[in-house]
Amino acid sequence: MNDSQEKKKLAILVGGGPAPGINSVIASATIEAVNCGLQVIGLRDGFKWLVEGDCSHVVELGIRDVSRIHFTGGSILRTSRTNPAREEQGLRRAVEALKKLKVNYLLCIGGDDTTYGAARIAEASAGQIGVATVPKTIDNDLPLPDNAPTFGYETARAIGTGIVESLMEDARTTGRWYVAVSMGRKSGALALGICKSAGATLAVIPEEFLVTPLDLSMVVDTIVGAIIKRLAWGRDDGVALVAEGIAERLDPGALERLAESERDAYGHVHLADVPIGSVLREQIMKTLAEVGVKATAVSKDIGYELRCAKPLPFDVEYTRTLGYGAVRYLLGGGSGALIAISGGRVTPVNLNDLKDPETGRMRTRMVEIDTESYHVARSYMIRLEISDFDEPALSSLAAQTKLSPEQFRNRFMPVVQATAPGPA
């Protein structure tokens, strides 16, 4: 038996959607593992082949293979949304495949779904395979210590901000509105972060609405109200950021394709199949016509162009520490934890502590609408607030429409009352 076969083995895989910084985690984990005497292999396409018991989609990783990939986007190992815990047979085959590959340690790079799958792998291996995950998602929706961002979020926010700044200038130049739909399956963090950073007109996120299911008209009236208020201030242009997760809060009947859309391996609706932007634009134009306002709105999706972008130095530095920390954790005998950073120190968080006791799945970090961070963002938005229904503001707003002040109040007050309050 040669030296490489005698070495303990670390396997690395990537699950879920891409995020800037993946390759940096792969690089730092590989370098640290090799320097500590481990053999490193990359498992291509996430859990896809493992659940089939297929051990052939593997690449050996050495320092030379990864030394200059930390500043590149995408994933050299590719990725998939295969859920290893969807069926017990698939879970069993995945564990057996890892054992056939003589894997001692497994590092999973992913978001909440990949983290959930890793937790099941750790349980099913009964301690024979050390498992650690590194949190990755541009949605920023994992509950990390100190409210730390998930890696990839800062890069996605920066690039999204640049896109929205261009849209804002185009809107100003052409006298139109953009309805920009950003990624964010559950949390509105990315939409809010881009809006706040770019100074866009407003963001509409799921967390703001106090009713479930959400009626589409509430989202439409929120944006139409902003268009009218902007007109009252002498401007016919703007950009509204809408988190795509709004679609999952809607009554399925509101979007026919929402009920019909296929779901991925984790049971999520393919939001890319749900035309939330075009539906919103159509309803916004219809509502504007009903209240006698002439305006132009264009829908724009923002998301796929963010996921494989070259990571910012913040995400490169962050992920290099995460990859290193994951290897040190595993070599120290740890297993079943998500690797985070708290107070500048690598902090393993037990995967079981991240589970929602009701669903058994990973908890989702939502935007907290009672924080100063949200209130600052909200205070710079232009949207209807309770104070706008007092005179003389009410008459000024109604004058932009064919509605009387009382009709305007009856039409738009309900949506304002059904959302989180703005600044006092």
C-alpha positions in Angstrom: 0.0 0.0 0.0 1.5 3.4 -1.0 1.6 6.5 1.0 -1.3 8.2 -0.7 -3.6 5.2 0.0 -2.6 5.3 3.7 -3.5 8.9 4.1 -6.8 9.9 5.6 -9.1 11.4 3.0 -11.1 14.6 2.8 -13.9 14.9 0.3 -15.3 18.3 -0.7 -18.6 18.9 -2.5 -20.8 21.9 -3.3 -24.6 21.9 -3.2 -27.3 24.4 -4.1 -27.0 27.5 -6.2 -23.6 29.1 -6.9 -22.3 32.0 -4.7 -19.1 34.1 -5.0 -16.4 32.6 -2.9 -17.0 28.9 -3.4 -13.6 28.3 -5.1 -11.9 30.1 -2.3 -13.3 27.7 0.3 -12.2 24.8 -1.9 -8.7 26.2 -2.2 -8.1 27.0 1.4 -9.6 23.7 2.6 -7.5 21.7 0.1 -4.3 23.6 1.0 -4.7 23.2 4.7 -5.7 19.5 4.4 -2.7 18.6 2.2 -0.4 20.5 4.5 -1.8 18.4 7.4 -1.1 15.2 5.5 -4.6 14.4 4.1 -5.5 13.3 0.6 -8.2 15.5 -0.9 -10.8 14.7 -3.5 -13.5 16.8 -5.0 -17.0 15.3 -5.6 -18.5 16.7 -8.7 -22.1 17.9 -8.9 -22.8 17.9 -5.2 -24.7 14.9 -3.9 -26.0 14.0 -7.4 -23.8 10.9 -8.0 -23.4 9.8 -4.4 -27.2 9.1 -4.0 -26.9 6.8 -7.0 -24.0 5.0 -5.4 -21.7 6.2 -8.3 -18.1 6.8 -7.1 -16.7 7.7 -10.5 -17.3 11.5 -10.6 -14.3 12.4 -8.5 -11.2 14.5 -9.0 -8.1 14.5 -6.9 -7.1 18.0 -5.6 -3.6 19.1 -4.8 -2.2 22.5 -3.9 -1.2 23.2 -7.5 -4.8 22.5 -8.6 -6.3 25.2 -6.3 -3.6 27.7 -5.5 -4.9 30.4 -7.9 -8.7 29.8 -7.9 -9.6 31.8 -4.8 -10.4 34.9 -6.7 -12.5 33.2 -9.4 -16.3 32.8 -9.6 -18.3 29.7 -10.0 -17.4 26.2 -8.7 -14.6 24.1 -10.1 -16.6 21.1 -8.7 -19.9 22.3 -10.2 -23.0 22.0 -8.0 -26.5 20.5 -7.9 -29.6 20.6 -5.8 -29.8 16.8 -5.2 -31.2 16.1 -1.8 -29.4 13.1 -0.2 -32.1 12.8 2.5 -35.1 12.7 0.1 -35.2 9.0 0.3 -33.7 6.6 2.8 -32.3 4.5 0.0 -30.5 7.5 -1.5 -29.1 8.4 1.9 -27.9 4.9 2.4 -26.2 4.8 -1.0 -24.6 8.2 -0.5 -23.0 7.0 2.8 -22.0 3.7 1.2 -20.4 5.5 -1.7 -18.4 7.7 0.7 -17.2 4.6 2.5 -16.2 3.0 -0.8 -14.2 6.1 -1.6 -12.6 5.7 1.9 -13.6 9.2 2.9 -12.8 10.0 6.5 -14.0 13.6 6.4 -16.7 15.4 4.3 -16.8 19.1 3.8 -20.1 20.4 2.3 -20.3 23.9 0.9 -23.9 25.1 0.7 -26.9 26.9 2.0 -29.8 25.7 4.2 -30.7 22.7 2.1 -27.1 21.4 1.7 -26.6 22.0 5.4 -29.7 19.9 6.1 -28.4 17.1 3.8 -25.0 17.2 5.5 -26.7 16.8 8.9 -28.4 13.7 7.7 -25.2 12.3 6.3 -23.5 12.9 9.6 -26.3 11.0 11.4 -26.4 8.1 8.9 -22.7 7.5 9.0 -22.9 6.9 12.8 -19.7 8.7 13.5 -17.6 7.0 10.8 -17.4 10.1 8.6 -16.6 13.5 10.1 -18.9 16.1 8.5 -18.7 19.9 8.4 -20.5 22.5 6.3 -19.5 26.0 5.2 -22.5 28.3 4.8 -23.0 29.7 1.4 -25.9 31.7 -0.1 -26.4 35.1 -1.6 -29.8 35.1 0.1 -28.1 35.7 3.5 -30.7 33.6 5.2 -28.8 31.2 7.5 -28.9 32.1 11.2 -25.1 32.6 11.8 -23.6 33.9 15.1 -23.3 37.6 15.5 -25.7 38.0 12.6 -22.7 37.5 10.3 -23.4 37.4 6.6 -23.3 34.2 4.6 -20.4 34.2 2.2 -21.3 35.4 -1.3 -23.9 37.9 0.0 -21.6 40.9 0.1 -20.4 40.3 -3.5 -23.9 39.8 -4.7 -25.1 43.0 -3.0 -22.3 45.0 -4.5 -22.9 43.8 -8.0 -26.6 44.1 -7.6 -26.1 47.6 -6.4 -24.2 48.5 -9.5 -27.0 47.1 -11.7 -29.6 49.0 -9.8 -27.6 52.3 -10.0 -27.6 51.9 -13.8 -31.4 51.2 -13.8 -31.9 54.3 -11.6 -30.1 56.4 -14.1 -32.0 54.9 -17.0 -35.3 55.5 -15.2 -34.4 59.1 -14.6 -33.3 59.6 -18.2 -36.3 58.0 -19.8 -39.0 58.9 -17.2 -40.0 55.4 -16.3 -40.2 52.9 -13.5 -38.3 49.6 -13.1 -39.7 46.7 -11.1 -36.5 44.8 -10.3 -37.0 41.3 -8.8 -34.1 40.1 -6.9 -33.2 36.6 -5.6 -34.2 35.7 -2.1 -36.4 32.6 -1.7 -37.5 33.2 1.9 -35.6 36.3 3.1 -35.8 39.8 1.7 -32.2 40.5 2.8 -30.7 40.8 -0.6 -33.4 43.0 -2.1 -33.3 45.3 1.0 -29.5 45.4 1.0 -29.3 46.3 -2.7 -32.1 48.9 -2.2 -30.4 50.5 0.8 -26.9 50.5 -0.8 -28.1 51.9 -4.1 -30.6 54.3 -2.7 -33.4 52.8 -4.8 -36.9 54.2 -4.4 -38.2 51.3 -2.4 -37.9 47.6 -1.6 -40.8 45.3 -1.1 -39.9 42.2 1.0 -42.0 39.3 2.4 -41.2 40.2 6.1 -43.0 43.5 5.8 -46.4 42.0 5.3 -48.4 41.1 8.4 -50.9 38.8 6.7 -50.7 35.3 5.2 -51.4 34.3 2.5 -50.5 37.6 0.8 -52.8 39.1 -1.7 -51.0 40.2 -4.9 -52.9 43.5 -4.8 -51.1 44.4 -1.6 -47.7 44.2 -3.4 -49.1 46.1 -6.4 -50.7 48.8 -4.3 -47.4 49.3 -2.3 -45.6 50.0 -5.6 -48.4 52.1 -7.1 -48.6 54.1 -3.9 -44.9 54.9 -4.3 -45.3 55.9 -7.9 -48.1 58.3 -6.9 -46.1 59.7 -4.0 -43.1 60.2 -6.2 -45.3 62.1 -8.7 -46.5 64.4 -6.0 -42.8 65.2 -5.3 -42.3 66.1 -9.0 -40.7 62.8 -10.2 -42.0 60.3 -12.8 -39.2 57.8 -12.4 -38.1 55.2 -9.8 -36.8 51.7 -9.1 -38.7 49.2 -6.9 -36.8 46.2 -5.6 -39.0 43.2 -5.0 -37.7 40.0 -3.3 -38.7 36.9 -5.3 -39.8 35.2 -2.1 -42.9 37.3 -2.3 -44.2 34.7 -4.7 -44.1 32.0 -2.0 -46.2 34.2 0.3 -48.9 34.7 -2.3 -52.1 32.7 -2.5 -51.3 30.1 -5.1 -54.4 31.3 -7.1 -52.7 34.7 -7.6 -50.1 33.2 -9.9 -51.4 30.2 -11.9 -47.9 29.0 -12.6 -47.0 29.0 -8.9 -49.4 26.1 -8.2 -48.3 24.3 -11.4 -44.6 24.8 -11.1 -42.3 21.8 -10.6 -40.5 21.6 -7.3 -36.8 20.8 -6.7 -35.4 18.0 -4.6 -36.0 19.9 -1.4 -39.6 20.7 -2.2 -39.1 24.3 -3.2 -41.0 25.9 -6.1 -38.7 26.8 -9.1 -39.2 30.5 -8.6 -37.5 31.1 -12.0 -40.6 29.5 -13.5 -42.9 32.0 -11.7 -43.1 35.2 -13.8 -43.5 37.5 -10.7 -41.9 40.5 -12.4 -44.1 40.4 -15.5 -47.2 39.7 -13.5 -46.5 42.6 -11.2 -45.8 44.9 -14.1 -49.0 44.0 -15.8 -51.0 44.6 -12.6 -49.2 47.8 -11.8 -50.0 49.2 -15.2 -53.7 48.1 -14.8 -54.0 49.7 -11.4 -52.4 52.9 -12.6 -54.9 53.2 -15.4 -57.7 52.5 -12.9 -56.7 55.5 -10.7 -55.9 57.7 -13.7 -52.1 57.8 -13.6 -50.0 57.7 -16.7 -46.7 55.9 -16.2 -44.4 53.4 -17.7 -43.1 50.3 -15.9 -40.5 47.7 -17.0 -39.7 44.4 -15.2 -36.2 43.3 -14.7 -34.9 40.1 -12.9 -31.6 40.4 -10.9 -30.0 37.2 -9.7 -28.3 34.8 -12.0 -25.7 37.5 -13.0 -24.7 37.7 -9.3 -24.1 34.1 -8.4 -20.9 33.3 -10.2 -19.3 36.7 -10.1 -15.7 37.2 -9.1 -15.8 37.5 -5.3 -15.0 40.8 -3.5 -11.9 40.8 -1.3 -14.3 40.6 1.7 -15.7 37.3 0.5 -12.2 36.0 -0.5 -10.8 36.7 3.0 -13.9 35.4 4.7 -14.0 32.1 2.8 -10.3 31.4 3.1 -10.8 31.5 6.9 -13.9 29.3 6.7 -12.2 26.6 4.6 -9.2 26.5 6.9 -11.4 26.4 9.9 -13.5 23.6 8.6 -10.4 21.4 8.1 -9.0 22.2 11.6 -12.4 21.4 13.1 -12.6 18.0 11.4 -9.0 17.1 12.3 -9.7 18.0 15.8 -12.3 15.3 16.0 -15.4 17.5 15.3 -18.4 16.5 13.2 -21.9 17.7 12.6 -21.3 21.4 12.7 -21.6 24.4 10.5 -18.4 26.5 10.4 -18.9 30.2 11.2 -16.8 33.1 12.4 -17.7 34.9 15.6 -15.5 37.7 17.0 -12.8 36.9 14.4 -12.6 33.3 15.6 -13.7 30.1 13.8 -16.9 29.0 15.6 -18.5 25.6 14.9 -22.3 25.7 15.3 -23.9 22.3 15.9 -26.2 21.5 12.9 -28.9 20.3 15.3 -29.0 23.7 16.9 -29.9 25.2 13.6 -33.0 23.0 13.0 -36.5 24.3 13.3 -38.1 22.0 15.9 -41.4 22.0 14.0 -40.1 21.2 10.5 -36.8 19.5 11.3 -35.2 21.6 8.6 -32.7 24.4 8.9 -34.1 27.6 10.4 -34.2 30.6 8.0 -32.9 34.0 9.0 -35.4 36.6 8.0 -35.1 40.4 7.9 -35.9 41.7 11.4 -38.2 44.7 10.7 -37.9 46.0 14.3 -34.2 46.8 14.0 -32.5 50.1 13.3 -31.0 48.6 10.2 -34.4 48.1 8.7 -35.7 51.4 9.9 -32.8 53.3 8.3 -33.6 51.5 5.0 -37.3 52.3 5.3 -36.7 55.9 6.2 -35.0 56.5 2.8 -37.7 54.8 0.8 -40.5 56.7 -0.9 -43.7 54.9 -0.2 -47.0 55.6 1.4 -47.0 55.8 5.2 -49.8 56.4 7.7 -48.8 60.1 8.0 -49.6 60.5 4.2 -53.3 60.1 4.9 -53.4 63.4 7.0 -53.9 66.7 5.3 -52.5 68.4 3.4 -50.5 65.3 2.2 -53.7 63.4 1.4 -55.1 66.0 -1.0 -51.7 66.4 -2.7 -51.5 62.7 -3.3 -55.1 62.3 -4.5 -54.5 65.2 -6.9 -52.1 63.0 -8.9 -55.0 60.6 -9.6 -58.7 60.8 -10.5 -59.6 59.8 -7.0 -61.0 62.1 -4.3 -59.1 62.3 -1.1 -61.6 60.0 0.6 -61.4 57.5 -2.3 -57.6 57.6 -2.2 -57.7 56.9 1.6 -60.1 53.9 1.1 -58.0 52.5 -1.7 -54.5 52.7 -0.3 -54.9 52.9 3.5 -55.5 49.1 3.9 -52.2 48.1 2.4 -50.3 50.6 4.6 -52.0 49.2 7.6 -51.2 45.6 6.6 -47.5 46.2 6.4 -44.8 47.0 8.9 -44.9 50.6 10.1 -42.4 53.0 8.6 -40.4 55.6 10.6 -42.3 57.7 13.1 
